[in-house]
Amino acid sequence: METAPERRGRDARDGDGIRVVFFGTPEFAVPSLEALATHPAFTVVAVVTQPDRPSGRGRRMEASAVKRNAVELDLPLYQPPTLRDAASRRPLEEMDADLFVVAAYGLIFGPRTLAIPRVGCVNLHASLLPNYRGASPISAAILAGDERTGVSLMVMEPGLDTGPVIATVDEEIRADDTTGTLTARLAARAAALATEALPPFVRGETVALPQPSGATLTRPLTKADGWLDWQLPAEDLERRVRAMWPWPRAWTTIGADPLQVHRATALPGPRIDVPGTVRVDDGTPVVACGQGEIRLDALQMAGGRTISGPEAARGRRLRDGDLLGTNPPPLPPPLLQEVDASL
């Protein structure tokens, strides 16, 4: 009886390289697309990305980062609004692909889509599975104070990020990392992982291993996730500022108006004052937390531009004794949920 790796080795063809249909939407996916499109072991026969969406204050239609990159690479594009019906899947069936390679595409594959490519569907997920399955793995790792994260190359199944793992690569989380900076490094790691690990997998030389128990699942971020609860320790709040950049951004209120915090520095120590109380220290606003204080290095008032903390103090936008976050806080559900890895 044939094993799955033996079937892969016979089914995948070598004449024009591994025929790949690439699925992706945001900037995270761009390095992987470029790497596959320029690597001699692969032929990218098409790029599938989300339809153009209205964006910005003018609500102008905007192409995804992957679409823009595919146009630069002169690759065929397909932008279906859904993959749930046979008509949407038919063009994919006609592409005669060995592999579907997915990186932050944004639509879930059903069994009929998963069955289309000759070898299978694989996903580049920005965590060390089974940790942080789902939509927000990079932000979740920063929020948790993890020292390392990484990228997992996995075989896709109907479940959300539940499939067996082909290979992983890890990456340090630096003390000043934001979701934006860490995403950029993980994107480069994902591209290298794909080009290195996929050829032996297609040839049947690599066996994907089931994920161990202890999985966690993340949901998509919402604006409410950026809320700064001043009752928390300064270190927790500083991580939230970094985890919420560049979206949805960390925020609080001053009076009835929102106040975004773009960069901040935790000042550990005992509780100094009522949490949320501002004091100006050496020309820079500092806010009391449940434990320690947090220095506001860059912020944005409602309707204004981004300014430094010292600018806010000089302009008396923030003064000694101001109290932040007095409005009722939003109550988003937990970002992280523990799940059974067998699900």
Number of C-alpha atoms within 10 A of each C-alpha: 4 7 8 11 19 14 15 20 16 13 14 20 16 12 8 10 16 24 25 23 25 28 24 25 24 17 18 24 26 21 20 26 25 17 18 21 20 12 12 12 17 21 18 23 17 22 24 22 27 22 17 14 11 12 11 8 6 7 9 11 12 14 18 18 17 28 26 15 19 22 12 10 13 10 15 14 17 17 14 15 12 14 17 16 10 11 11 16 16 13 12 19 14 9 15 15 24 24 24 26 27 25 25 18 19 14 15 16 18 13 12 13 22 20 14 21 19 19 26 19 23 24 25 27 26 32 26 21 28 23 24 27 25 18 20 20 28 23 25 25 22 27 21 13 14 12 12 14 23 24 24 26 29 26 21 24 20 14 12 14 26 22 24 21 23 20 21 21 17 16 16 14 21 13 11 14 16 22 24 17 15 22 18 15 15 25 23 17 22 29 22 16 20 22 17 13 16 22 17 15 18 25 20 19 14 15 15 15 13 16 18 13 14 13 20 18 22 20 17 10 17 14 14 16 22 24 24 25 21 24 15 15 23 27 19 20 26 24 24 28 27 27 28 27 20 14 16 17 21 27 25 22 21 18 13 11 14 17 20 22 27 21 20 22 19 20 19 14 13 13 16 14 17 15 22 26 21 25 22 19 13 9 13 20 25 26 28 27 31 20 21 20 30 25 22 22 19 17 21 18 18 11 9 9 9 15 15 18 24 19 18 23 19 15 9 10 13 22 18 15 14 14 19 25 22 13 13 7 13 13 9 13 11 9 19 18 13 13 15 13 19 13 11
